[in-house]
């Protein structure tokens, strides 16, 4: 009986979520962006399995309403689910042009940058599937080596096994590194219209910089109602938790 009730509840949630998403799309096409936002937000409340398309459409609605912070926030949420989505990346760039703060991006240098540039080519799930593919090819090469009668063919399969083993190890390490990077990176968007970054987690401490809505920061630590953040130019400081919203 409990299983039947669970299935019915899950089915109804999926139905209402799909219906709400379609309603939001129709409202967006008609230019009713306020109502579209409500429809999409309603889907997020009902359906726990969020999609990149849903966040993308919600971000577009906020963008049309000139609400910079929510637009950028939801574009970033879409990128978490679909990191290589060109439409999301393109629209995010347009939204970022509406922000007040111009924080420079200081590129990393050295081996860490080279490693990140390489592993960042794919999402860690993609690296995982690549590793699985190499493992199957390695198994195929092993079988070819084991059952082949000709010396030349055996040698070819042997060297193929060696090369595939190296590629398998590289792809597995890339997947692990990328997953670790994903879990440790904590981006957030400033939602306060204007907020100060402090040198310490105290209101009476000295100001480092003033930030405005839509600016992207990275959370490093937290103390009470304060978050330690880092900007893309390397600047670090403390900001009130209520002033930002973490992307993941």
Secondary structure in CASP SS format (residue, H / E / C, confidence):
PFRMAT SS
TARGET T0000
AUTHOR 0000-0000-0000
METHOD secondary structure of the structure
MODEL  1
X C 1.00
X H 1.00
X H 1.00
X H 1.00
X H 1.00
X H 1.00
X H 1.00
X H 1.00
X H 1.00
X H 1.00
X H 1.00
X H 1.00
X H 1.00
X H 1.00
X H 1.00
X H 1.00
X H 1.00
X H 1.00
X H 1.00
X H 1.00
X H 1.00
X H 1.00
X H 1.00
X H 1.00
X H 1.00
X H 1.00
X H 1.00
X H 1.00
X H 1.00
X C 1.00
X C 1.00
X C 1.00
X H 1.00
X H 1.00
X H 1.00
X H 1.00
X H 1.00
X H 1.00
X H 1.00
X H 1.00
X H 1.00
X H 1.00
X H 1.00
X H 1.00
X H 1.00
X H 1.00
X C 1.00
X C 1.00
X C 1.00
X C 1.00
X C 1.00
X H 1.00
X H 1.00
X H 1.00
X H 1.00
X H 1.00
X H 1.00
X H 1.00
X H 1.00
X H 1.00
X H 1.00
X H 1.00
X H 1.00
X H 1.00
X C 1.00
X C 1.00
X C 1.00
X H 1.00
X H 1.00
X H 1.00
X H 1.00
X H 1.00
X H 1.00
X H 1.00
X H 1.00
X H 1.00
X H 1.00
X H 1.00
X H 1.00
X H 1.00
X H 1.00
X C 1.00
X C 1.00
X C 1.00
X C 1.00
X H 1.00
X H 1.00
X H 1.00
X H 1.00
X H 1.00
X H 1.00
X H 1.00
X H 1.00
X H 1.00
X H 1.00
X H 1.00
X C 1.00
X C 1.00
X C 1.00
X C 1.00
X C 1.00
X C 1.00
X C 1.00
X C 1.00
X C 1.00
X C 1.00
X C 1.00
X C 1.00
X C 1.00
X C 1.00
X H 1.00
X H 1.00
X H 1.00
X H 1.00
X H 1.00
X H 1.00
X H 1.00
X H 1.00
X H 1.00
X C 1.00
X C 1.00
X C 1.00
X C 1.00
X H 1.00
X H 1.00
X H 1.00
X H 1.00
X H 1.00
X H 1.00
X H 1.00
X H 1.00
X H 1.00
X H 1.00
X H 1.00
X H 1.00
X H 1.00
X H 1.00
X H 1.00
X H 1.00
X H 1.00
X H 1.00
X H 1.00
X H 1.00
X H 1.00
X H 1.00
X H 1.00
X H 1.00
X C 1.00
X C 1.00
X C 1.00
X H 1.00
X H 1.00
X H 1.00
X H 1.00
X H 1.00
X H 1.00
X H 1.00
X H 1.00
X H 1.00
X H 1.00
X H 1.00
X H 1.00
X H 1.00
X H 1.00
X H 1.00
X H 1.00
X H 1.00
X H 1.00
X H 1.00
X H 1.00
X H 1.00
X H 1.00
X H 1.00
X H 1.00
X H 1.00
X H 1.00
X H 1.00
X H 1.00
X H 1.00
X H 1.00
X H 1.00
X H 1.00
X H 1.00
X H 1.00
X C 1.00
X C 1.00
X E 1.00
X E 1.00
X E 1.00
X E 1.00
X C 1.00
X C 1.00
X C 1.00
X E 1.00
X E 1.00
X E 1.00
X E 1.00
X E 1.00
X C 1.00
X C 1.00
X C 1.00
X C 1.00
X C 1.00
X C 1.00
X C 1.00
X C 1.00
X E 1.00
X E 1.00
X E 1.00
X E 1.00
X E 1.00
X E 1.00
X C 1.00
X C 1.00
X C 1.00
X E 1.00
X E 1.00
X E 1.00
X E 1.00
X E 1.00
X E 1.00
X E 1.00
X E 1.00
X C 1.00
X C 1.00
X E 1.00
X E 1.00
X E 1.00
X E 1.00
X E 1.00
X C 1.00
X C 1.00
X C 1.00
X C 1.00
X C 1.00
X E 1.00
X E 1.00
X E 1.00
X E 1.00
X E 1.00
X H 1.00
X H 1.00
X H 1.00
X E 1.00
X E 1.00
X E 1.00
X C 1.00
X C 1.00
END
